[in-house]
Amino acid sequence: MQPMTDPMKSGIYRRLAEWHGELTAFRRDLHAHPELGFEEVRTASRVAEALRLCGADEVHTGIGKTGVVGVIRGSQTRSGRMIGLRADMDALPMREENDFAWRSATHGLMHGCGHDGHTAMLIGAARYLAQTRQFDGTAVLIFQPGEEGFAGAKAMIDDGLFERFPVDSVYAMHNWPSLAAGMIGVNPTAMMAAADRFEITILGRGGHGAHPYLSIDPVLVAGHIITAAQSLVSRNVNPLDSAVVSLCAMHAGDLGAFSVIPRQAQLIGTARTFKREVQDMIEERLGRLVESVAAGFGATARLDYHRMYPATVNTPREAQFAGDVAASIVGEDKVVRDLPPSMGAEDFSFMLQSKPGAYLRIGQGCEGSSFLHSTRYDFNDDILPLGAALMAGLAEQGMPLQA
């Protein structure tokens, strides 16, 4: 990992740096015991236990299946303010190829995106806030399940998260290996794209590979659809906007049947957009393209289009505030306030559709193949105190004590 540029050794950071070893041990324990979305039973139990040991005023479990919420009240609550701080807890269905002592103990599961680190940072913030309580209001610490494709944020919201804990604003943070360790990035508007999943089912007429004229070949149709789909962005989306359409998987026939033309082929892909009108256009044009290309070959095809996560869009005031809090800890020169958006997706977007707030990136440095979702990825423990300090600072500075 790249060494972290030292933030100011004062205030929140100094206190949290004293707990660096404990936060590291907690994070590595989570890394060694990864759990998939809505299966985070052990993780949720460890989080709830840690919150109680920290001195949280309330600990609520089972929200959105395996979600946990900790409540910490400041030394004053006259303001009536309430700020939400969110961390994701789930791992990925992938095989880890690291060899350090805290590598995954569960074959086929891995914390390949740093959610173990996010959880540990928020636990650090909880400990600090519970000990100091230098704020006027209530901090709501949201430990969310199922970010990796399960829409755990939506599950928590549907389970009454914001009715039970009516926060005024909500914040989340994700490590970013391509940003230098110790840097903080934010954008006043879009941070991540909407993620849609689509399936294309092509029906032809099966036959013998030696007599293709007697069949309607769905593999040939699939090839033409794949090629034609590349025009969706290049010839329909304004170059000043952003969109991605990727065909990522194809299945047709049997690898052992080299001379059999199958009856059916299936394509799986994803579309990424920021604007609703671009999203609508891609869904509509892709549907027409699929049907017309198939019809041209005498086949039929159906598009099933699923809108999974909306775009993650910060509210400008909260993004400005989050950047200011970051600058107060690491210095303005370590804050990127116009971080380019990513075409990846994040279900914190559901929370930002319900509440004002901001999604931030915390740099952790990157070496070789250690980017997110890599089999050799690991969270950089050096940034644990900084991430915890930033989360705690959002609560402290967002709900300042009144004289």
NORPE-V944476 format. One record per residue. RES is the residue in one letter. PSI is psi in degrees with one decimal (999 if undefined). OMEGA is omega in radians with two decimals (999 if undefined). D_FIRST is the distance of its C-alpha to the first C-alpha in whole Angstrom. Layout:
res->RES psi->PSI omega->OMEGA d_first->D_FIRST
res->RES psi->PSI omega->OMEGA d_first->D_FIRST
This chain:
res->M psi->151.1 omega->3.03 d_first->0
res->Q psi->141.6 omega->3.09 d_first->4
res->P psi->145.3 omega->-3.12 d_first->6
res->M psi->135.0 omega->3.01 d_first->9
res->T psi->127.7 omega->-3.05 d_first->12
res->D psi->125.8 omega->2.98 d_first->15
res->P psi->176.3 omega->3.12 d_first->17
res->M psi->125.1 omega->-3.10 d_first->21
res->K psi->67.0 omega->3.13 d_first->21
res->S psi->164.7 omega->3.02 d_first->24
res->G psi->-131.4 omega->-3.05 d_first->26
res->I psi->-46.3 omega->-3.06 d_first->24
res->Y psi->-42.2 omega->-3.12 d_first->20
res->R psi->-44.5 omega->-3.14 d_first->22
res->R psi->-45.6 omega->-3.09 d_first->24
res->L psi->-30.3 omega->3.10 d_first->21
res->A psi->-27.4 omega->3.10 d_first->18
res->E psi->-23.3 omega->-3.10 d_first->21
res->W psi->12.7 omega->-3.04 d_first->20
res->H psi->-45.1 omega->-3.12 d_first->17
res->G psi->-40.8 omega->-3.14 d_first->17
res->E psi->-40.1 omega->3.11 d_first->20
res->L psi->-38.5 omega->3.12 d_first->18
res->T psi->-44.3 omega->3.13 d_first->15
res->A psi->-40.5 omega->3.12 d_first->18
res->F psi->-45.4 omega->-3.13 d_first->19
res->R psi->-42.9 omega->-3.10 d_first->16
res->R psi->-30.9 omega->3.04 d_first->16
res->D psi->-43.0 omega->3.09 d_first->19
res->L psi->-39.8 omega->-3.13 d_first->20
res->H psi->-38.2 omega->-3.10 d_first->17
res->A psi->-14.9 omega->-3.10 d_first->19
res->H psi->65.9 omega->-3.09 d_first->22
res->P psi->148.9 omega->3.09 d_first->22
res->E psi->142.7 omega->3.14 d_first->25
res->L psi->170.6 omega->3.14 d_first->26
res->G psi->133.5 omega->-3.13 d_first->28
res->F psi->8.3 omega->3.03 d_first->31
res->E psi->14.8 omega->-3.03 d_first->30
res->E psi->55.1 omega->-3.08 d_first->28
res->V psi->-51.7 omega->3.13 d_first->30
res->R psi->-44.5 omega->-3.13 d_first->28
res->T psi->-47.5 omega->3.14 d_first->25
res->A psi->-37.9 omega->3.11 d_first->28
res->S psi->-43.0 omega->3.11 d_first->30
res->R psi->-40.7 omega->3.13 d_first->27
res->V psi->-47.6 omega->-3.13 d_first->26
res->A psi->-41.4 omega->3.11 d_first->30
res->E psi->-44.2 omega->-3.13 d_first->30
res->A psi->-39.4 omega->3.12 d_first->27
res->L psi->-41.0 omega->3.12 d_first->29
res->R psi->-42.1 omega->3.12 d_first->32
res->L psi->-30.8 omega->3.11 d_first->31
res->C psi->-23.6 omega->-3.10 d_first->29
res->G psi->24.3 omega->3.07 d_first->33
res->A psi->143.8 omega->-3.11 d_first->33
res->D psi->-34.0 omega->3.12 d_first->37
res->E psi->144.3 omega->3.03 d_first->37
res->V psi->120.0 omega->-3.10 d_first->35
res->H psi->131.2 omega->-3.13 d_first->36
res->T psi->167.7 omega->3.06 d_first->35
res->G psi->21.2 omega->3.11 d_first->36
res->I psi->121.2 omega->-3.02 d_first->35
res->G psi->45.2 omega->-3.14 d_first->35
res->K psi->-76.4 omega->-3.06 d_first->35
res->T psi->15.8 omega->3.14 d_first->32
res->G psi->153.2 omega->3.13 d_first->31
res->V psi->140.2 omega->3.08 d_first->31
res->V psi->127.5 omega->3.02 d_first->32
res->G psi->140.9 omega->-3.13 d_first->32
res->V psi->127.8 omega->3.12 d_first->34
res->I psi->121.4 omega->-3.14 d_first->34
res->R psi->141.2 omega->3.13 d_first->36
res->G psi->174.1 omega->3.09 d_first->36
res->S psi->-20.2 omega->2.98 d_first->39
res->Q psi->149.3 omega->3.06 d_first->41
res->T psi->18.4 omega->-3.08 d_first->41
res->R psi->-27.6 omega->-3.10 d_first->44
res->S psi->-25.0 omega->-3.07 d_first->42
res->G psi->6.0 omega->-3.09 d_first->42
res->R psi->154.3 omega->-3.13 d_first->38
res->M psi->123.0 omega->-3.11 d_first->36
res->I psi->134.2 omega->3.12 d_first->32
res->G psi->138.3 omega->3.08 d_first->30
res->L psi->124.2 omega->-3.00 d_first->27
res->R psi->139.5 omega->2.98 d_first->25
res->A psi->144.7 omega->3.09 d_first->22
res->D psi->151.0 omega->-2.99 d_first->22
res->M psi->-14.9 omega->-2.93 d_first->22
res->D psi->160.5 omega->3.13 d_first->23
res->A psi->-170.8 omega->-3.07 d_first->21
res->L psi->152.4 omega->3.09 d_first->22
res->P psi->72.1 omega->-3.13 d_first->24
res->M psi->156.1 omega->-3.08 d_first->22
res->R psi->123.3 omega->-3.13 d_first->21
res->E psi->139.8 omega->3.13 d_first->18
res->E psi->16.4 omega->3.04 d_first->17
res->N psi->164.1 omega->-3.14 d_first->14
res->D psi->15.8 omega->3.09 d_first->15
res->F psi->169.5 omega->-2.98 d_first->14
res->A psi->-27.9 omega->-3.07 d_first->17
res->W psi->19.1 omega->3.10 d_first->16
res->R psi->163.9 omega->-3.08 d_first->16
res->S psi->132.7 omega->3.07 d_first->19
res->A psi->0.2 omega->-3.12 d_first->23
res->T psi->114.2 omega->-3.10 d_first->24
res->H psi->131.2 omega->3.08 d_first->25
res->G psi->0.7 omega->3.08 d_first->24
res->L psi->144.8 omega->-3.07 d_first->23
res->M psi->142.3 omega->2.93 d_first->19
res->H psi->82.9 omega->-3.08 d_first->17
res->G psi->9.5 omega->-3.11 d_first->15
res->C psi->-0.7 omega->3.06 d_first->15
res->G psi->14.5 omega->3.13 d_first->14
res->H psi->-25.7 omega->3.03 d_first->17
res->D psi->-40.4 omega->3.10 d_first->17
res->G psi->-40.9 omega->3.12 d_first->14
res->H psi->-42.6 omega->3.13 d_first->17
res->T psi->-43.8 omega->3.14 d_first->20
res->A psi->-38.7 omega->3.12 d_first->18
res->M psi->-41.2 omega->-3.12 d_first->18
res->L psi->-31.5 omega->3.03 d_first->22
res->I psi->-40.8 omega->3.07 d_first->23
res->G psi->-43.0 omega->3.09 d_first->21
res->A psi->-40.6 omega->3.12 d_first->23
res->A psi->-44.2 omega->-3.13 d_first->26
res->R psi->-44.3 omega->3.13 d_first->26
res->Y psi->-48.2 omega->-3.09 d_first->26
res->L psi->-37.5 omega->-3.13 d_first->29
res->A psi->-30.9 omega->-3.13 d_first->31
res->Q psi->-37.5 omega->-3.03 d_first->31
res->T psi->-44.0 omega->3.13 d_first->32
res->R psi->37.6 omega->3.14 d_first->34
res->Q psi->57.8 omega->3.09 d_first->34
res->F psi->162.1 omega->-3.09 d_first->35
res->D psi->94.2 omega->-3.11 d_first->38
res->G psi->-155.3 omega->-3.07 d_first->37
res->T psi->128.5 omega->3.05 d_first->36
res->A psi->129.5 omega->3.13 d_first->32
res->V psi->113.2 omega->-3.08 d_first->32
res->L psi->114.8 omega->-2.99 d_first->28
res->I psi->113.2 omega->3.08 d_first->28
res->F psi->107.0 omega->-2.91 d_first->26
res->Q psi->136.3 omega->3.03 d_first->27
res->P psi->167.6 omega->2.84 d_first->27
res->G psi->43.1 omega->3.08 d_first->27
res->E psi->-33.3 omega->-3.02 d_first->25
res->E psi->71.5 omega->3.03 d_first->24
res->G psi->-1.0 omega->-3.10 d_first->28
res->F psi->-1.4 omega->-3.14 d_first->30
res->A psi->46.7 omega->3.14 d_first->31
res->G psi->-31.6 omega->3.09 d_first->30
res->A psi->-43.6 omega->3.12 d_first->30
res->K psi->-37.4 omega->3.12 d_first->34
res->A psi->-39.9 omega->3.11 d_first->35
res->M psi->-40.9 omega->3.12 d_first->34
res->I psi->-45.2 omega->3.13 d_first->36
res->D psi->-24.8 omega->3.13 d_first->39
res->D psi->11.7 omega->3.02 d_first->39
res->G psi->19.3 omega->-3.10 d_first->40
res->L psi->-52.8 omega->-3.03 d_first->36
res->F psi->-12.4 omega->2.96 d_first->38
res->E psi->-40.6 omega->3.14 d_first->41
res->R psi->-32.3 omega->-3.11 d_first->40
res->F psi->80.6 omega->-3.01 d_first->38
res->P psi->75.4 omega->-3.10 d_first->39
res->V psi->151.0 omega->3.08 d_first->36
res->D psi->-30.2 omega->3.12 d_first->36
res->S psi->163.9 omega->-3.07 d_first->33
res->V psi->143.5 omega->-3.05 d_first->30
res->Y psi->148.5 omega->3.07 d_first->26
res->A psi->162.9 omega->-3.09 d_first->23
res->M psi->144.1 omega->3.11 d_first->19
res->H psi->137.7 omega->3.07 d_first->17
res->N psi->150.6 omega->-3.10 d_first->13
res->W psi->101.3 omega->-3.04 d_first->12
res->P psi->-27.9 omega->-3.10 d_first->9
res->S psi->-1.0 omega->3.04 d_first->11
res->L psi->134.3 omega->-3.07 d_first->12
res->A psi->143.3 omega->3.12 d_first->10
res->A psi->133.0 omega->-3.12 d_first->8
res->G psi->-8.5 omega->3.08 d_first->12
res->M psi->152.3 omega->3.07 d_first->14
res->I psi->132.9 omega->3.14 d_first->17
res->G psi->145.2 omega->3.11 d_first->19
res->V psi->161.1 omega->3.08 d_first->22
res->N psi->140.3 omega->-3.10 d_first->25
res->P psi->-10.5 omega->-3.14 d_first->29
res->T psi->-114.2 omega->-3.03 d_first->30
res->A psi->135.3 omega->3.06 d_first->28
res->M psi->-37.4 omega->-3.13 d_first->25
res->M psi->158.2 omega->-3.02 d_first->25
res->A psi->164.9 omega->2.93 d_first->28
res->A psi->145.3 omega->3.14 d_first->30
res->A psi->120.8 omega->3.08 d_first->30
res->D psi->146.4 omega->3.08 d_first->33
res->R psi->134.5 omega->3.10 d_first->34
res->F psi->151.1 omega->3.09 d_first->37
res->E psi->134.4 omega->3.10 d_first->39
res->I psi->119.5 omega->3.14 d_first->42
res->T psi->120.9 omega->-3.09 d_first->44
res->I psi->126.8 omega->3.13 d_first->47
res->L psi->121.4 omega->3.08 d_first->50
res->G psi->-140.5 omega->3.07 d_first->52
res->R psi->118.7 omega->-3.08 d_first->55
res->G psi->163.6 omega->-3.14 d_first->54
res->G psi->-169.4 omega->-3.12 d_first->55
res->H psi->136.6 omega->-3.14 d_first->56
res->G psi->-20.2 omega->3.11 d_first->53
res->A psi->-12.7 omega->-3.10 d_first->56
res->H psi->61.0 omega->-3.05 d_first->58
res->P psi->-22.4 omega->-3.13 d_first->56
res->Y psi->-15.1 omega->3.11 d_first->59
res->L psi->-0.8 omega->-3.10 d_first->60
res->S psi->173.6 omega->2.92 d_first->56
res->I psi->107.8 omega->-2.91 d_first->54
res->D psi->108.7 omega->-3.14 d_first->51
res->P psi->-21.5 omega->3.10 d_first->48
res->V psi->-42.3 omega->3.08 d_first->45
res->L psi->-43.2 omega->3.12 d_first->47
res->V psi->-43.5 omega->3.13 d_first->47
res->A psi->-41.2 omega->3.12 d_first->43
res->G psi->-41.3 omega->3.14 d_first->42
res->H psi->-35.5 omega->3.09 d_first->44
res->I psi->-42.4 omega->3.12 d_first->43
res->I psi->-45.6 omega->-3.13 d_first->39
res->T psi->-45.7 omega->-3.10 d_first->40
res->A psi->-32.8 omega->-3.11 d_first->42
res->A psi->-21.0 omega->3.14 d_first->39
res->Q psi->-15.7 omega->3.12 d_first->37
res->S psi->-10.9 omega->-3.06 d_first->40
res->L psi->-45.1 omega->-3.14 d_first->39
res->V psi->-47.3 omega->-3.02 d_first->37
res->S psi->-26.6 omega->-3.08 d_first->38
res->R psi->6.2 omega->-3.13 d_first->41
res->N psi->-21.2 omega->-3.08 d_first->41
res->V psi->132.1 omega->3.08 d_first->39
res->N psi->131.2 omega->-3.13 d_first->39
res->P psi->-20.9 omega->3.12 d_first->36
res->L psi->-12.7 omega->3.03 d_first->35
res->D psi->177.6 omega->-3.14 d_first->34
res->S psi->139.1 omega->3.07 d_first->32
res->A psi->152.0 omega->3.08 d_first->32
res->V psi->133.7 omega->2.99 d_first->31
res->V psi->118.4 omega->-3.11 d_first->33
res->S psi->127.9 omega->2.97 d_first->31
res->L psi->114.1 omega->-2.93 d_first->33
res->C psi->-14.4 omega->-3.13 d_first->31
res->A psi->148.4 omega->3.11 d_first->33
res->M psi->139.8 omega->3.06 d_first->37
res->H psi->129.5 omega->3.08 d_first->39
res->A psi->134.6 omega->3.04 d_first->43
res->G psi->-163.4 omega->-3.08 d_first->45
res->D psi->128.7 omega->-3.11 d_first->44
res->L psi->-22.5 omega->3.12 d_first->43
res->G psi->-8.0 omega->-3.09 d_first->45
res->A psi->78.4 omega->-3.00 d_first->48
res->F psi->-16.6 omega->-3.07 d_first->48
res->S psi->17.0 omega->-3.11 d_first->51
res->V psi->119.3 omega->3.01 d_first->51
res->I psi->121.6 omega->-3.07 d_first->51
res->P psi->165.4 omega->3.10 d_first->49
res->R psi->-26.1 omega->-2.99 d_first->51
res->Q psi->148.7 omega->3.01 d_first->47
res->A psi->149.8 omega->-3.12 d_first->44
res->Q psi->136.2 omega->3.07 d_first->41
res->L psi->142.4 omega->3.09 d_first->38
res->I psi->137.5 omega->-3.13 d_first->35
res->G psi->-178.9 omega->3.14 d_first->33
res->T psi->148.9 omega->3.02 d_first->32
res->A psi->137.3 omega->-3.14 d_first->32
res->R psi->129.0 omega->-3.09 d_first->30
res->T psi->166.1 omega->3.04 d_first->32
res->F psi->-36.1 omega->-3.07 d_first->32
res->K psi->139.5 omega->3.14 d_first->36
res->R psi->-39.5 omega->-3.11 d_first->38
res->E psi->-34.0 omega->3.08 d_first->41
res->V psi->-41.3 omega->3.09 d_first->38
res->Q psi->-46.3 omega->3.13 d_first->38
res->D psi->-43.3 omega->-3.11 d_first->41
res->M psi->-44.3 omega->-3.12 d_first->42
res->I psi->-43.3 omega->3.12 d_first->40
res->E psi->-44.4 omega->-3.10 d_first->41
res->E psi->-46.5 omega->-3.11 d_first->45
res->R psi->-38.1 omega->3.12 d_first->44
res->L psi->-40.2 omega->3.11 d_first->42
res->G psi->-44.3 omega->-3.14 d_first->45
res->R psi->-39.4 omega->-3.13 d_first->48
res->L psi->-46.5 omega->-3.11 d_first->46
res->V psi->-48.4 omega->-3.11 d_first->46
res->E psi->-42.6 omega->-3.05 d_first->49
res->S psi->-39.5 omega->3.11 d_first->51
res->V psi->-44.3 omega->3.12 d_first->49
res->A psi->-43.2 omega->-3.13 d_first->50
res->A psi->-34.4 omega->3.13 d_first->53
res->G psi->-21.4 omega->3.12 d_first->54
res->F psi->5.6 omega->-3.14 d_first->53
res->G psi->9.5 omega->3.12 d_first->56
res->A psi->177.6 omega->3.00 d_first->53
res->T psi->154.1 omega->-3.14 d_first->52
res->A psi->147.8 omega->-3.12 d_first->48
res->R psi->136.6 omega->3.06 d_first->47
res->L psi->126.0 omega->2.99 d_first->44
res->D psi->113.1 omega->-3.00 d_first->42
res->Y psi->123.9 omega->-3.07 d_first->40
res->H psi->120.2 omega->3.09 d_first->38
res->R psi->111.3 omega->-3.01 d_first->36
res->M psi->-70.6 omega->-3.13 d_first->33
res->Y psi->133.5 omega->3.02 d_first->31
res->P psi->171.4 omega->3.10 d_first->32
res->A psi->144.7 omega->3.10 d_first->30
res->T psi->106.6 omega->-3.02 d_first->28
res->V psi->116.7 omega->3.11 d_first->30
res->N psi->153.7 omega->2.96 d_first->29
res->T psi->134.5 omega->-2.97 d_first->32
res->P psi->-43.6 omega->-3.09 d_first->32
res->R psi->-44.3 omega->-3.12 d_first->33
res->E psi->-33.2 omega->3.07 d_first->31
res->A psi->-41.4 omega->3.08 d_first->28
res->Q psi->-45.7 omega->3.14 d_first->29
res->F psi->-45.7 omega->-3.14 d_first->29
res->A psi->-39.8 omega->3.07 d_first->26
res->G psi->-38.1 omega->3.11 d_first->24
res->D psi->-41.5 omega->3.10 d_first->27
res->V psi->-45.1 omega->3.11 d_first->25
res->A psi->-43.5 omega->-3.12 d_first->22
res->A psi->-33.9 omega->3.13 d_first->23
res->S psi->-18.8 omega->-3.12 d_first->25
res->I psi->-45.6 omega->-3.05 d_first->21
res->V psi->-9.5 omega->-3.07 d_first->19
res->G psi->146.0 omega->-3.08 d_first->22
res->E psi->-32.8 omega->-3.11 d_first->23
res->D psi->-11.9 omega->3.13 d_first->21
res->K psi->9.2 omega->-3.13 d_first->18
res->V psi->125.3 omega->3.06 d_first->20
res->V psi->109.4 omega->-3.04 d_first->20
res->R psi->-5.3 omega->3.10 d_first->24
res->D psi->46.5 omega->-3.12 d_first->25
res->L psi->128.9 omega->3.13 d_first->21
res->P psi->137.9 omega->3.10 d_first->23
res->P psi->156.8 omega->3.09 d_first->24
res->S psi->148.0 omega->3.06 d_first->22
res->M psi->-0.5 omega->2.96 d_first->25
res->G psi->176.8 omega->-3.07 d_first->23
res->A psi->162.9 omega->-3.03 d_first->25
res->E psi->130.9 omega->-3.08 d_first->25
res->D psi->1.0 omega->2.92 d_first->27
res->F psi->-17.5 omega->3.09 d_first->27
res->S psi->-34.5 omega->3.12 d_first->29
res->F psi->-37.5 omega->3.11 d_first->32
res->M psi->-37.7 omega->3.13 d_first->32
res->L psi->-17.0 omega->2.99 d_first->32
res->Q psi->-22.3 omega->-3.10 d_first->35
res->S psi->-31.1 omega->-3.04 d_first->36
res->K psi->151.5 omega->2.97 d_first->35
res->P psi->153.9 omega->3.12 d_first->34
res->G psi->-170.8 omega->-3.10 d_first->30
res->A psi->147.1 omega->3.09 d_first->27
res->Y psi->126.9 omega->-3.06 d_first->23
res->L psi->161.8 omega->2.99 d_first->20
res->R psi->136.3 omega->3.00 d_first->17
res->I psi->123.3 omega->-3.10 d_first->14
res->G psi->141.6 omega->3.06 d_first->11
res->Q psi->1.2 omega->3.14 d_first->8
res->G psi->156.1 omega->-3.07 d_first->6
res->C psi->135.6 omega->3.05 d_first->6
res->E psi->129.6 omega->3.03 d_first->6
res->G psi->-118.0 omega->-3.03 d_first->10
res->S psi->22.7 omega->-3.02 d_first->11
res->S psi->25.0 omega->3.10 d_first->9
res->F psi->168.9 omega->-3.13 d_first->11
res->L psi->140.3 omega->3.12 d_first->14
res->H psi->14.9 omega->3.01 d_first->16
res->S psi->148.0 omega->3.12 d_first->14
res->T psi->-11.7 omega->3.10 d_first->16
res->R psi->14.2 omega->3.11 d_first->12
res->Y psi->147.3 omega->2.92 d_first->10
res->D psi->144.7 omega->3.11 d_first->9
res->F psi->142.5 omega->3.13 d_first->9
res->N psi->104.0 omega->-3.08 d_first->7
res->D psi->-18.6 omega->3.14 d_first->9
res->D psi->-25.4 omega->-3.06 d_first->9
res->I psi->3.3 omega->-3.12 d_first->11
res->L psi->-49.4 omega->-3.14 d_first->13
res->P psi->-36.5 omega->-3.14 d_first->16
res->L psi->-46.2 omega->3.13 d_first->16
res->G psi->-40.6 omega->3.10 d_first->16
res->A psi->-40.2 omega->3.13 d_first->19
res->A psi->-39.5 omega->3.13 d_first->20
res->L psi->-43.9 omega->3.12 d_first->21
res->M psi->-45.2 omega->3.12 d_first->22
res->A psi->-37.7 omega->3.13 d_first->25
res->G psi->-33.5 omega->3.10 d_first->25
res->L psi->-39.2 omega->3.11 d_first->27
res->A psi->-46.9 omega->-3.08 d_first->29
res->E psi->-48.7 omega->-3.10 d_first->30
res->Q psi->-23.4 omega->3.10 d_first->31
res->G psi->-18.4 omega->3.13 d_first->32
res->M psi->64.7 omega->-3.04 d_first->35
res->P psi->148.8 omega->3.07 d_first->35
res->L psi->142.4 omega->3.12 d_first->38
res->Q psi->138.9 omega->3.14 d_first->42
res->A psi->999 omega->999 d_first->44
